[in-house]
């Protein structure tokens, strides 16, 4: 979570800034192309088809860093969303307000060659390649708006921490069940070369059926691959549960219950894969 602060110099009241697309260097465009080529070559048999369709619909598969104005024009035609540039992580209410109004905030900087496999703050490749293609899908686009509206209510109820876990385990690190097997859709996975393999193939993590209450009691990692992934049945079901759930009494209920550790298995879990947790034990980093 980001504290409520005034926008930095040069940013509007809603924290947006110009993308300044014409200021990207050839090296920065080349870094985008390098990242894009690596991910697009390995994702087709791993990611949901809706993601690949979004790349085509929005023409994100063209060379170079996407221009947000052109991207927003195509996205607006598809689902009524826009992409707006921000200087970095923004306060929670600002983030929720943008989502609730069908605006996706994206950083405008791109990682350096030294950061190709990991950086702590999301860059334009994570934000645009990872998140934006699914915003061309009407159901997922509606889910993101519903999440933003729910975030504003959660802020008033002091429950952002619980709701943030829903975003983390779906929008960022979600898996989905399809007839051909589990598939990726979370932006944090699809924009990561290593985690795109780890999340589906490695024996270490748990892969558990989506359960809203269980998920919102589960801590998560910000420093490494996840120890547990949650599997939804469909985008339609995810949207339905988000829209139909009365979160206010749920937050009150969760406040009196302990959290689950990142590697926990509950008695009520639907288990697709009971992970060995070998990777996490070998790394033994700090967890949330």
N, C-alpha and C positions, 0 to 999 in steps of 0.2 A: 504494500500500500504506500502511496505517496501522500505526504502531508499537504494540507490545503495551504497553498502559497500564492503570492501574486505572480502573474506571468512574467517571464524574463524580458529584458529589453528587446524590442523588435518583434515581440509576439503580440497578437491581438488579445482581447479580453478572454476569448475562448481558447487561448494558447496556440492558435494556428499561426503558421508562418508561411511565407512563399517557399515553394519547393526549390526555386532557382535552378531549374533543370539545365539551363544553358551553361551553368558553372561547373558541371561535372567534367572531370578530366578524362582523357582517353583511358588512363589506367583504371579509373573508377568504373567506367563502362566495361572495360575488359574483365574486371573482377566480377561484375554481375554476370557476364556471359560465361565465365568460368564456373561460377556457382550454379548457374542455370543448366549448363550442359551436364554437369555432374549429377544433379538431382533428377533432371528430366530423363536421363538415360536409365536410371535404376528404379524409378517410381511406378511405371505403368502397371506392373503386376503386383504392386503393393498398396497403392493408394486407391481410394474410391474413384470410380469413373467420373463422378461429378466434378472432382478436382481437375482432372485432365480436360474435361469439357470446358471448365471455367477458363483454363489457360487459353483455349482456342477462342472462346466467345469474346474474351477481353483482349485478345491478341498480345498477351503477356509473353508469348513465345517469340516475339520479334527481338532482334539484337539490341543490346543496350538497356540501361536503366529506364523503366517506363516513365513517361511524362504523366504526372497526376491529372492534368487537365484533360488530356486525351483519354486516359484510363477512366476517369470519372464520367466522361460523356458516354462511353460504352457501358459502364456499370449502371448508370442512371437509366439507360434504355432497357437493360436487362431486369433490374430489380429495384430501381429507385435509390440506390446507394451512391455515395461519393467517397473518395479518398482525399484526406486533407493532411498536410504536413504539419508536424509539431517538432519542437526542439529536442524532445526526448520523452522520458516517462512523464505523464501528466497527473495532476491530482485526481483522486477517485471520482469525485463528483463531475469533474470536467470530462473524464473518460466516459462515464455513464451517460452524461448529457449528449455527447456526440453519438454514441451508439443508439440511444433512444430516438434520435433524429436521423438515423440511417447515414451517419458519417463515420467512416473508419479512420482513426488517427494512425499515422505512420511516420516513423523517423525518416529523415532524408539522408543521413550519412550511411556509408557502406563500409564494411569491415576491411581491414588491410590483409595482405597475404599472410602475415603472421597470425592473424585471427581467423583463418579460413574455417577451422573446425570448431572453434568455440569463442564466444564473447559474451560478457555478462549482460550488457544492455542490448535489447533487440535493435537490429539495424534495418535498413530498407529491404534487404533480401528476405529476412524473416517476416517483416510486416507485410510486404506486398506479395512475394512469391508464396509465403506460407499461409497467409490469411485471405487474401483478396479473391482467389479463384472460386472458393466456395460461396462468396457473397453473390456470385452470379446464379446460384441455385436459390429459387424462391423460398423454399422451406427453411434452408439454413439461414438465409438472409432475414427471415422473420424471427427465427430463434435469436439471432444476434440483437435485433431490436428489442425483443422481449427481455433479453438479459439486461440490456441497458436500462429499460424501464424498471425492472426489478432491482437493479443496482441503486437507483435513486431512492427507492423505498427502503432498501437495506441500510443505506446511509442514514436515513432518518431514524431507523430502529437500532443503530449501532451494531449491525450484523454483517458488515462488509467482509470480515474475515471468513465467515462461513460461506457466504455467496462466492467469494473469490475461489474457493475450492471447486465449485461447480465449473467455473470458467477454466480453471487449470486442468481439470481432468476431462473436459470435453473439448473446448475450443483449442486449447494448447496441446493436450496430450491424449486425445481420445482415439479409441479404436471402435470399429463398427463391424457387426456380424453380417456377412453376406453368404449366399449359397456356396460360393467358391472358397470360403474361409474368412478369417479375420482380415480386415483391411484398415489402412491408416486414414485418418482425416485431420488429426490435430496439427496445428501449424508448427508447434515446436518440434514435432517429429518430422513432418514432410520437408521442413527447411534444413534438417540436420542429416548429413550423410550417414554418420555413425548410428544415430538413433533410429533412422528409417530401417536399418537392419536389426538393431537390438530389439526394438519393440515387438517385432513379429517373430524373429528367429532364435533369439538367445534364450537359453533355459533359465536364466536368472530371475526375471521379473514374474510376479503374479499377473494373470490376466483374468479379471473378475467381471461378472455381469453388473451392468449399471443398476444402482440402487441409490436414489436421490438422498435419502437420509444417511445411509452408510457413507456415501461419498463426501457429504458435507461434514462428516466427523473425522475425515481422514487427512492427516498431514501430508505434505508433499516436499519434494526436493527442488531446490533452485540451483544447485551446484553441480548436478551430474544427471545421468540417466535415471528415469523413474524406477522405483522398486515395485510399483503396482500400476497397472493400466486398467481402466474401466471400459467395458464394451457395451455400446448401445445397440438396440435392435434396428433402429432406423432414425433418420432425421425427423420424420413425422412424429414418432413417439417421443423423442427428446423435446420437440416443440410443445407437444400436447402436455407433457408433464410440467414443463416450465410455466405454461399459461394457466393450467388448471389448478396447480398447487397454491394453497393459501400459505405463503411463506411466514407470515407474522407468528402464528402459533407454532410453526415448525422451528423458528429461531428460538422461541421460548423453551421448547422441548429440548433442543440441542444444547442450550446453555447449561442444563443440569446433567449432561452426560459427558463422560470422558472422551477424549479424542482417540482414534485409532492411530497406531504407529504406521509409518509408511510401508512397512513390510507385514502388516497384520493380516491374518485370515480370520474372518468372523464365522460363527456357526451357521449363519443364514446366507453366506455368500454363495453365489453361483460361480463355480470355478471352471474356467476354460483351461487354465494352466496354473498348477501350483508351482511357483518358481523355486529354484534352489537358493536364490539370493547370494550365489557365489560371487557375482561381480561386486555387489555392495559390500560384502564382508571383506573382500580383497582390498577395496578402496577405502572403506571405513571413514568417509568424510562426515562432516557435521550435517545433520538433517534438521528440518524445521519441526 
